């Protein structure tokens, strides 16, 4: 059976950039659709959900951050790569806080975007194909590595792909602390340009998604001087 091409939705108000990326990504084997605003994105999601969204930060009306925040609040877990013309690390951290899986600062080369897309898809691909029916029960949580889903006491929890990748890295070493460098390597890839601060932001988002206590977390615990560990919630 022939595998269908990966579907990419490019959302940007710049028509020239949309056309460029549609042509370039199409030449690299992706099935590409475009949208110029959040309303068109919503219609595309309803008709035929993509495998990944490339989303511009600076757009008139509803900007990329607002769109990303709205999608994640609604439980949408499709991977999002944010395009931003701003180089300030704070803007990148805000994008990750809103639920983006990666970011790419303009100007960039289309080849660099292809590499970022491939890196995000690599994080998803093995979990969907190789680890079929691999489950882990830990405390109130059931983690399905193949379906990339998490349940707490039988109720599904909406996690972004980056949040799940981080949880999966912790869950493969339950009870054992992992450093920030180890989490970057295992959850995002050794070549990922991610700061320790960004990992802390993602841990905070993961705790919220899991319903963990932000002040005294029971499940995603901070191990001072080392990193973080996932536990079953027992003990002190």
C-alpha positions as a printed NumPy array, in Angstrom:
array([[  0.   ,   0.   ,   0.   ],
       [  1.358,   3.435,  -0.934],
       [  1.616,   5.783,   2.028],
       [ -0.089,   9.133,   1.489],
       [  2.154,  12.204,   1.496],
       [  2.419,  14.249,   4.674],
       [ -0.102,  17.082,   4.642],
       [  1.153,  20.575,   5.531],
       [ -1.022,  23.665,   6.034],
       [  0.843,  26.97 ,   5.616],
       [ -0.908,  29.901,   7.301],
       [  0.543,  33.316,   6.406],
       [ -0.926,  36.614,   5.176],
       [  1.973,  37.046,   2.707],
       [  0.769,  35.598,  -0.594],
       [  4.263,  35.535,  -2.097],
       [  5.618,  33.532,   0.842],
       [  2.645,  31.15 ,   0.745],
       [  3.255,  30.465,  -2.934],
       [  6.995,  30.001,  -2.392],
       [  6.523,  27.53 ,   0.451],
       [  3.747,  25.657,  -1.35 ],
       [  6.003,  25.156,  -4.368],
       [  9.163,  24.319,  -2.404],
       [  7.518,  21.957,   0.092],
       [  5.588,  20.315,  -2.727],
       [  8.871,  19.631,  -4.515],
       [ 10.022,  17.847,  -1.343],
       [  7.096,  15.43 ,  -1.349],
       [  4.659,  17.198,   0.953],
       [  1.008,  17.795,   0.164],
       [  0.626,  21.521,   0.807],
       [ -2.413,  23.73 ,   1.311],
       [ -2.381,  27.377,   2.303],
       [ -4.525,  29.776,   4.307],
       [ -4.145,  33.511,   4.82 ],
       [ -5.86 ,  33.866,   8.205],
       [ -7.372,  32.037,  11.166],
       [-10.82 ,  31.706,   9.615],
       [ -9.416,  29.916,   6.56 ],
       [ -7.32 ,  27.72 ,   8.857],
       [-10.455,  26.719,  10.78 ],
       [-12.224,  25.731,   7.572],
       [ -9.208,  23.69 ,   6.461],
       [ -9.081,  21.887,   9.823],
       [-12.761,  21.029,   9.561],
       [-12.571,  19.742,   5.993],
       [ -9.303,  17.808,   6.051],
       [ -7.013,  18.131,   9.103],
       [ -3.323,  18.452,   8.154],
       [ -0.45 ,  16.521,   9.691],
       [  1.362,  19.76 ,  10.574],
       [  0.706,  23.517,  10.513],
       [  3.255,  26.189,   9.605],
       [  1.835,  29.309,  11.274],
       [  2.998,  32.916,  10.936],
       [  3.182,  34.892,  14.162],
       [  2.569,  38.404,  12.816],
       [ -0.75 ,  38.507,  10.961],
       [ -3.468,  41.185,  10.963],
       [ -6.532,  40.419,  13.026],
       [ -6.043,  37.172,  14.932],
       [ -2.279,  36.687,  15.09 ],
       [ -0.398,  33.411,  15.269],
       [ -0.083,  33.394,  19.055],
       [ -3.824,  33.891,  19.505],
       [ -4.595,  31.175,  16.952],
       [ -2.175,  28.745,  18.601],
       [ -3.588,  29.448,  22.058],
       [ -7.161,  28.989,  20.792],
       [ -6.391,  25.69 ,  19.056],
       [ -4.614,  24.229,  22.087],
       [ -7.407,  25.374,  24.431],
       [ -9.872,  23.52 ,  22.182],
       [ -7.81 ,  20.33 ,  22.47 ],
       [ -6.257,  20.48 ,  18.987],
       [ -2.942,  18.599,  19.076],
       [ -1.732,  18.987,  15.474],
       [  1.984,  19.962,  15.488],
       [  2.602,  23.686,  14.905],
       [  5.785,  25.358,  13.703],
       [  5.642,  29.098,  14.338],
       [  7.199,  31.57 ,  11.914],
       [  8.301,  34.804,  13.533],
       [ 10.068,  37.92 ,  12.305],
       [ 11.104,  38.688,  15.86 ],
       [ 14.456,  37.473,  17.107],
       [ 13.872,  38.118,  20.815],
       [ 14.081,  34.832,  22.761],
       [ 11.154,  36.046,  24.885],
       [  8.884,  35.949,  21.832],
       [ 10.007,  32.4  ,  21.128],
       [  9.301,  31.353,  24.711],
       [  5.834,  32.898,  24.503],
       [  5.202,  30.888,  21.338],
       [  6.169,  27.68 ,  23.114],
       [  3.992,  28.632,  26.073],
       [  1.029,  28.96 ,  23.723],
       [  1.629,  25.407,  22.505],
       [  3.861,  25.699,  19.432],
       [  6.092,  22.665,  18.826],
       [  8.923,  24.613,  17.199],
       [  9.684,  28.075,  15.844],
       [ 11.674,  29.507,  12.973],
       [ 12.754,  33.138,  12.75 ],
       [ 12.397,  35.084,   9.49 ],
       [ 14.208,  35.434,   7.236],
       [ 14.842,  31.73 ,   6.758],
       [ 15.654,  29.449,   3.851],
       [ 12.929,  27.033,   2.718],
       [ 15.447,  24.216,   3.17 ],
       [ 15.715,  25.122,   6.859],
       [ 11.93 ,  24.89 ,   7.208],
       [ 11.997,  21.444,   5.591],
       [ 14.562,  20.37 ,   8.186],
       [ 12.391,  21.673,  11.038],
       [  9.316,  19.912,   9.658],
       [ 11.274,  16.669,   9.326],
       [ 12.534,  16.991,  12.912],
       [  9.003,  17.446,  14.301],
       [  7.666,  14.56 ,  12.211],
       [ 10.516,  12.303,  13.347],
       [  9.423,  12.854,  16.932],
       [  5.947,  11.67 ,  15.976],
       [  6.688,   8.942,  13.438],
       [  8.372,   6.267,  15.581],
       [  5.753,   6.594,  18.285],
       [  2.987,   5.971,  15.756],
       [  4.583,   3.082,  13.876],
       [  7.157,   1.197,  15.927],
       [  5.764,   1.371,  19.452],
       [  2.369,  -0.065,  18.579],
       [  0.164,  -0.745,  21.619],
       [  2.941,   0.189,  24.024],
       [  1.221,   1.307,  27.221],
       [  2.396,   2.522,  30.587],
       [  0.212,   2.821,  33.692],
       [  1.692,   5.175,  36.263],
       [ -0.391,   6.418,  39.169],
       [ -3.675,   7.749,  37.744],
       [ -2.235,   7.998,  34.222],
       [ -2.326,   5.628,  31.255],
       [  0.168,   6.634,  28.574],
       [ -0.292,   5.156,  25.099],
       [  2.999,   5.693,  23.278],
       [  1.693,   4.454,  19.927],
       [ -1.43 ,   6.625,  19.828],
       [  0.303,   9.507,  21.627],
       [ -2.572,   9.783,  24.08 ],
       [ -2.785,  10.144,  27.843],
       [ -5.668,   9.393,  30.19 ],
       [ -6.076,  10.367,  33.814],
       [ -8.483,   8.091,  35.669],
       [ -9.907,   7.063,  32.296],
       [-10.491,  10.63 ,  31.058],
       [ -8.448,  11.743,  28.016],
       [ -6.08 ,  14.682,  28.459],
       [ -5.316,  16.966,  25.488],
       [ -1.559,  17.334,  25.063],
       [  0.354,  18.982,  22.247],
       [  2.885,  16.824,  20.411],
       [  5.741,  18.591,  22.201],
       [  4.108,  18.053,  25.598],
       [  3.615,  14.39 ,  24.788],
       [  7.225,  14.03 ,  23.6  ],
       [  8.398,  15.496,  26.9  ],
       [  6.071,  13.243,  28.905],
       [  7.175,  10.193,  26.916],
       [ 10.841,  10.966,  27.61 ],
       [ 10.117,  11.175,  31.343],
       [  7.844,   8.12 ,  31.271],
       [ 10.549,   5.916,  29.76 ],
       [ 12.557,   6.478,  32.924],
       [  9.832,   6.585,  35.6  ],
       [ 11.031,   7.8  ,  38.977],
       [ 14.477,   8.617,  37.606],
       [ 15.468,  12.273,  37.229],
       [ 16.479,  13.511,  33.808],
       [ 18.492,  16.653,  33.253],
       [ 17.275,  19.394,  30.946],
       [ 19.938,  18.388,  28.428],
       [ 18.688,  14.791,  28.497],
       [ 15.098,  15.957,  28.   ],
       [ 16.094,  18.102,  25.024],
       [ 17.973,  15.164,  23.509],
       [ 15.239,  12.552,  24.107],
       [ 12.14 ,  14.661,  23.456],
       [ 13.258,  17.089,  20.767],
       [ 16.394,  15.741,  19.171],
       [ 20.05 ,  16.338,  19.827],
       [ 20.237,  19.145,  17.253],
       [ 17.238,  21.054,  18.616],
       [ 17.924,  24.696,  19.438],
       [ 16.095,  24.718,  22.775],
       [ 17.167,  26.522,  25.933],
       [ 16.897,  25.299,  29.513],
       [ 14.351,  28.07 ,  30.085],
       [ 12.198,  26.693,  27.26 ],
       [ 12.263,  23.25 ,  28.902],
       [ 11.093,  24.814,  32.179],
       [  8.236,  26.491,  30.297],
       [  7.236,  23.197,  28.69 ],
       [  7.358,  21.399,  32.047],
       [  5.   ,  24.027,  33.475],
       [  2.606,  23.499,  30.559],
       [  2.844,  19.716,  30.928],
       [  1.969,  19.965,  34.613],
       [ -1.089,  22.064,  33.813],
       [ -2.186,  19.607,  31.133],
       [ -1.818,  16.674,  33.538],
       [ -3.675,  18.494,  36.334],
       [ -0.564,  18.485,  38.508],
       [ -0.13 ,  21.036,  41.278],
       [  2.053,  23.914,  40.091],
       [  3.358,  24.796,  43.57 ],
       [  3.808,  21.285,  45.002],
       [  3.75 ,  18.918,  42.002],
       [  3.123,  15.256,  42.804],
       [  3.776,  13.724,  39.401],
       [  6.258,  15.841,  37.402],
       [  8.658,  16.636,  40.199],
       [ 11.581,  19.022,  40.248],
       [ 14.782,  17.368,  41.414],
       [ 16.863,  20.345,  42.477],
       [ 20.296,  20.469,  40.92 ],
       [ 19.419,  17.647,  38.507],
       [ 16.231,  18.14 ,  36.504],
       [ 12.796,  16.535,  36.488],
       [ 11.286,  13.127,  37.196],
       [  7.888,  11.538,  36.528],
       [  6.445,   9.607,  39.5  ],
       [  3.211,   7.862,  40.409],
       [  2.367,  10.569,  42.945],
       [  3.176,   8.492,  45.994],
       [  5.815,   9.14 ,  48.652],
       [  6.802,  12.45 ,  50.154]])
